[in-house]
């Protein structure tokens, strides 16, 4: 039987504990098969010769949600070109063979190894990873190998020898990286030059790690970055110049950290920023913090320790659509604090300690207003009169 581009072998959600050698010997996996899926079984090992006859492959391979503890050194030893997705996520892999893709020249697709127990990544793997559209890894203990790979790929030192032409090729590959996903790992720090050669990086996810500090140089060369997620870390402070080069940044998430203050000029060059989340920290804010964020549409500073708002804190944020101030300690809001919120459609000031409803008369576009869980005792006549679009 020949498995071609219209064919699939699907054996997911069974109770397989092993695959015999040459199990697909009578099923010729052609260059363009559609899918081989053996997910959600109890496989702990795979045969060495599983794909031994394949050099070029177009299709998806799925072995996720098994109990794989290792992959054979030679499982893809003859594979030169692969176009498709490989999924080995949700297993028990602790390492990957150094030469697992030793013959691979080009990989178009996703290599998903998240939710494993990887302690290290072999340096030989990284040139393959950065050919992929996604970079999903779950490194739960030691990120030093990955870090050194990023740093040494053009200066390999004792790790690996490259010819001059190979270095040039690798440099061009690294320069093409647009999306790096390193969430859900155990990263505690990043060397200042870790993204030095990722010049076209567009999206970077560092969330759900244990980062407690950032080098002021770490984003110096990522000038095309548009989305940066630093949420769910342990950041206590951030250098005032850390975002200086990110003039194209659109979305920044600093939520769920341990920040107590932000430098006044930290957002000074983020002229195009449209979404800023600083929620679930221990922040207090100063009047100049948002001065340069004239394009901002979404601001979330909920669940902090803000007990007062400077009267001019939002003066220059004229394009704001959504603001969340809930879960703070505000007792009052200056009369003109919201004076420029003519486009605002959602305002959340719940779970504070407000005694009175703030001045809302400039908010003709407001549709959602949440004042719940405060200490408001009186309603002024006509307080909602200008809110003609308010939804009930």
Secondary structure by P-SEA (a helix, b strand, c coil): ccccccbbbbbcccccccccccccccccccccccccccccccccccccccccccccccbbbbbccccccccccccccccccccbbbbbccccccccccccccccccccccccccccccccccccaaaaaaacccccccccccaaaaaaaaaccccccccccccaaaaaaaaaaaaaccccccccccccccccccccccccccbbbbccccccccccccccccccccbbbcccccccccccccccccccccbbbcccccccccccccccccccccbbbbcccccccccccccccccccbbbbccccccccccccccccccccbbbcccccccccccccccccccccbbbbccccccccccccccccccccccccccccccccccccccccccc
